[in-house]
Amino acid sequence: MFGKYSIGIDLGGTNIVAAVVDDTGKILVKTEAPTRAGRSYEAILADMANLAESAVKQSGIPFENIHSAGIGSPGSVNKSTGIVEFSSNLRWENKPLKKDLEQALNLPVYIENDANAATFGEYTVGAAKGYDTAIAVTLGTGVGGGMVQNGKIYAGANFAALEIGHMVIIKRGRPCLCGRRGCFERYASATGLITTTKEFMDAYPSSMLWEMTDGNPENLDGKIPFDAMKFGDEAAEKAVESFMDSLACGLTNLINILQPDIITIGGGLSNEGETLLAPVREKIASEVYTRNSKINTKIAKGALGAHAGVIGAANLYLEQ
């Protein structure tokens, strides 16, 4: 039914990435440009089409050998209509992205929420390949999530399922941009880790974290607390421990509710590898309802890294 090559487009609030991907999930050519969110829909649409066409041209593959394109878009994406109903990052409302890109590229186009597309990438060719039910969790500025079961992305009644970042884990906790308080992403994202680390820096004025940030907590990133922890800094140890507790709490909730075969962890913080994952697994094992079962959810680092979204978008045709 399909040829060997597809186009994946990962539409982010910061960058647009387009790639030609073969049927094994290998990226042949990748192009990218800044999104410059806030520009007109038409300007961003034109950039997406131009990047896709440029990737195909650079690959040397005849355009007629490209069978489809897929898009992972931020926001609420109705894949039955192909409309991005709302995206706060892009300031879009009710944009017919599927139809418009089909016209621009003269190809069938498949569209999904960006977190769902990244999940599909891990499910089809990444760390979750071969499992029936998989959840992918991305730890970035927020916490993104998606679930695939038996080859199908679980989207829910309004195509907005698995907004796991807005699951409350601390009642009346930190305020969230969504309007709630105590959301998972306010504690278990890179942003959450930075916020927690700042609190411990205030409590520990002699912490090496001050030196590592040149005396300015605004210089913190998600890596610095882990680096300081490895040197035995008490403030960093407590900040990372608190972060891991929050992450384990949210993941345990997901497991208790959905019982997936595997949860993959992506985003920049996943680069800490077993320094992060081993303690989190231990915390989950002591909390999960099925702690005495012979089969329990596997917790693994995502295999595709920053490419999960664009590969997953290119593979969206496989869901049909």
Number of C-alpha atoms within 10 A of each C-alpha: 4 12 12 13 26 29 29 31 31 29 26 19 18 13 14 21 24 34 30 30 28 18 15 12 21 13 21 16 18 22 19 19 13 14 19 15 17 13 11 12 15 12 11 19 15 14 17 26 19 16 20 24 20 18 24 26 14 13 17 10 14 9 15 9 13 20 17 23 30 28 31 27 26 22 21 22 27 21 16 11 13 19 20 23 16 17 17 13 13 22 14 18 15 14 17 15 23 24 15 18 21 16 13 15 17 11 18 16 26 26 27 30 26 28 26 31 34 33 34 35 29 27 31 22 20 22 22 27 15 13 16 15 23 30 31 31 27 25 23 19 16 19 26 24 24 26 26 25 16 13 17 16 23 18 19 9 7 10 16 16 16 21 12 20 24 21 17 19 21 15 10 11 15 17 12 16 9 9 8 15 19 18 27 26 28 29 28 28 26 23 20 24 27 26 22 22 27 22 14 19 20 13 11 16 11 13 17 21 27 18 11 16 14 12 11 12 19 11 12 20 17 21 15 17 25 20 16 19 19 12 11 12 18 18 26 27 20 16 23 22 17 17 24 21 18 23 23 23 21 23 23 23 18 18 22 15 10 14 17 20 19 22 27 23 24 27 21 17 19 21 15 14 13 13 12 19 18 12 15 22 20 11 18 22 17 12 15 19 15 15 12 10 7 6 9 17 21 14 19 20 23 27 17 19 18 13 18 27 30 31 37 34 36 35 29 27 18 13 13 7
